[in-house]
């Protein structure tokens, strides 16, 4: 008699639990479906259609868009985008990791101030901040003026409208996205582990290399993904700081949709970037699992 009464009770509890999950997860799932899943399906369908005579798409299936994406011109643009995004990511890691480590060593009352200063650029418009770099890097800007007045260079340098300017702009834009996850990873490291390493005879550098660095590598990898992904798709910085001379895949996709009005080919390029990034995420996840497995062992 007891078992027959508890079974319906358990079923009702499960239904209430499922209902509660639906209430809390429903808005998020609805948002993801409306603004991510459906647009992705539209882009995927466009990739197999034909460009209309005056733009848009025609309901004629074709695979020519994929073969066109394998042209050497577009592959070179993709390679250039990977190179620039990779350089930006490496520089962000080289600057962001020491910065995050230094913030964790500040007194607690100053850490919040330092973190606010890190995210402070996000409080202003991205386009305005990019235009500010044009003022700073042009031939008559403050950077060249200081270099000339100090006698470091005899004439203003060409700091603008080249690949270096694009890297500087992307680095400035996304450096906080490296600092924050690295800071969170370092903050989670138990200080007693470093103290134990020091008690066993390890110096500061050895304790950092053997304890802190391995435990914070997952956070550094997350920061690298956060920097690399938006750098790959950015088209504002290459357009403004590159002067149109440095073309990245984001500029190419933007031009296909808005200027050439070749939506099917633009969809193929967008899908190619997404596939590349999914592979990158898979590699990052595999390395992260290996690091975590080695740490547990």
N, C-alpha and C positions, 0 to 999 in steps of 0.2 A: 504493500500500500504506500509505503514511504517512497519507494523508487518511482512509482507511477506519478506521484505528485511532484517530485523534484525534476523530472524530465521536462515537463512544460515550463516549470520555473526557470530552468536553465535556458530554454529556447527563448523565453521572454527577455531574459537578461542579455542574451546575444543580440536580439533584435534592438534592444535599447542601446547597446554598445555600438552596433552598426549605425543606428540613427544618429547617435552623438558624433561619430566619426564623419558621417555625411554632412552634418551641420557645420562642423569645423573645417573639413577639407573641401566641401562643395564650392565655396567662393573661389578658392585658389585653383581648383581643377577647372572651373568654368572660365577663369581668366586665362589659364594656360591653353585651354581648348580654343577660345575665341581669338587670342592674339598670338599664339605660337603654332598650335597644331594645324588649324585651318589655313593660315598664310603659308605654312610649309607645304601643305598639300597642294595649294594653288601654284606655288613656285615649281613643285615637282611635276605637276601636270603641264605647265607652260613649257618645260624643258623638252617635251616630246611633240610640241605643236610647231606650226609654221608661222613665220612672221607675216603679218598683213601687209598689204601694198602701201598703206599709209601709217603703218605702225600697228600696235596691238598684236593679236594672234588670229590665225585661221585654224579651224578644226580639221587640220590635215596632219596626220601622224608622220614624223620623220625622225631620223637619227643623225641628220647632217649637223645639227648643233653640237653634238658631242665630238664629232670628227673635227669640226672647226676649232673647238677648244684645245685640240692637240697641236694646233699650228705653233711653230717655233716662236712666233711673235708673242703669243699669249703665254706660252710656257716661260719665256724670258721675263715677262712682267711678273708672273707668279714667283719665279725664282728671286727676282729683285725684291719683291715684297717680303719673302721669307728671310732674305738677307738683312733687310732693314729692320724688320721686326725682331730678328734674332740678335742683332747688335744692340738694339734698344733694350731687350730683355737682359742681356749680359751686363750692360752698363747699369741698368736698374738694380740688378742683384748686387753688383759691386758697390753701389752707393747705398742701396736700401738696407742691406744686411747690417753693416756697421752702424747705420743710423738707428735702426731698430734696437740693436744691442745696446747702444749708448742710452737710448730712452729707458730701457729696462733697468739701467744702473742709476737713474736719477732718483732723488727722493720722491716718495709717493705723491706729494702735493704738486711736484713739477711735472710728473708724467702726463697728467691731464692737459696741462698747458702745452707740452710738447706735441701731444697727439692732435690737439686743436690746431696748432700751427701746421702740422702735416696735412690736415684735410682742409685748411683754410682756402687754398686755391679753388676747391670745388664749390665754394660759396659764390664765385663770380662766373660770368658767362664764358664758356669755352672759346667761343669765337673771338671775344674781346681779348682773352689771354693770348690767343694765337697772333692776333694783330699786334699785341704788345711786343712780341718777339721780332716782328718786322721792324719796329721802331728801334729795338735794341741792336739788331744785327746789320742794319743797312750801313752803307759806306760812310754816312755822316752820323751814325748813331753813337750812343755812349760807349759801347765796347770798343769800336775803332778809335774813337776820340781818346780814350784812356791809353790804348796801346801806342798811338802816335805821340801823345804828349809825354809819355814816359820814355820814349825813344826805343821801345821794343821793336817797332816796325817803322820803316821809312814812309810807307804809303798805306792807305786803308786796305784791309784785306777783303776778299770776296767771301763774306761769311753767310750771305743770303742766296737763296735760289740754287741750292745744291743739295746733295744727299746728306751732308753733315748737318745742314740746317733742319732737315726733316727729322733726323735722329734726335737732335736737341729738342725740337718741339714735341715729339712723341715721348721722349724721356721725361720732360717737364710735366706733360699731361698725365702720365700713368705711373710715375714714381711712387705716389702714395699707395697705389694698389699693390706695390711690392712691400712697402714698409709695414703696413697694417697686419697682413697675415704672418709675416716673419716676427713681428713684435708679439703677436698672440702665441706663436709657437715657442718663442724664447721665454715668455712669461709663464708658460705651463711647465717648464723644466724645473724639477725639484732641486732646490739649492743644496739639499743634503747629498745628492749624487756628486756634485762638484766637490763638496767638502770631503766626501769619502775618497774621491780620486786624489785630492791634495794630501789626505792623511796617508795614502798608500805611496806617496813619494812623487806624484806627478806635479809638474810645474803648472803655471797658469795656462801657458800655450798648450801643453799636452792635455790638460784637463778639458780645455775648450775643444780640441780636435777629437778627443776620444769620447767625450760625454755630450757637450752642448751641440756641437755641429751635427752629429748623426741624429740626435733627437729633434732637431729643428729643420732637417732637410725636407720633410713633407710640407712644412709651412713655406719654405723657400720655393718648392716646386709649385705650390698653389699660387704664390705670388708671381712666378714666372708665367703661368698660364694666364693669370689676370692681366699681365702686361702684354704678352705675345698676341693674344686673341684680338683685343681692340686695336692693337697696332697694325695687325694684318688688314683689318677692314676699314681703317681710318682713311678718309679722302680729303678732309678739310686741311690737315697739316701739309700733306704733299702738294695740295693745290696752292696754298698761300705761301708757305715757306720754301717749297720746291719750285715755285714759279711755273708750274706746268712741265718742267724739265724732268722731274722725277715722277714717273707714273707707277702707282701701286694698284693692286687688284681692286681696292675699294673705288678708286677713280674709274677703272675700267667698267666695273659693274654699274656705277652711277651713270656713266656716259651711255651705256647700252640701253638703260631704261629711260633716261630723260632726254638724250640728244639723238642718238641713232634710232631710238624707239624700236630696238630689236629685242623685245621682251623675252622670246624663247632663248636666245643666246645669252642674255643677261641672267636668265634663270639657271642655265647650265653652269655659268661661271660662279654664281652664288652657291649652287649645289657642290661644285668642285671644292670651294673653300670650306664649306661645312663638312664634307667628307674628310678633307685634310685635317681639320680641327678635331673631328671625332677620332681619327687615328692617333692624333697627338694626345688626346685625353686618355685613350686606351693605353698608350705607352706610359703616360704619367701614372695611371692607376696601377699598372704592372710594377713599375719601379717603386711606387709607394708601398705596395704589398710586400715586395722583397725587402725593403728597408724595415718595415714593421716586423716582418718575420725574423730578420736578423737581430733586431733589438730585443725581441722576446726570447730568442735563443740565447 
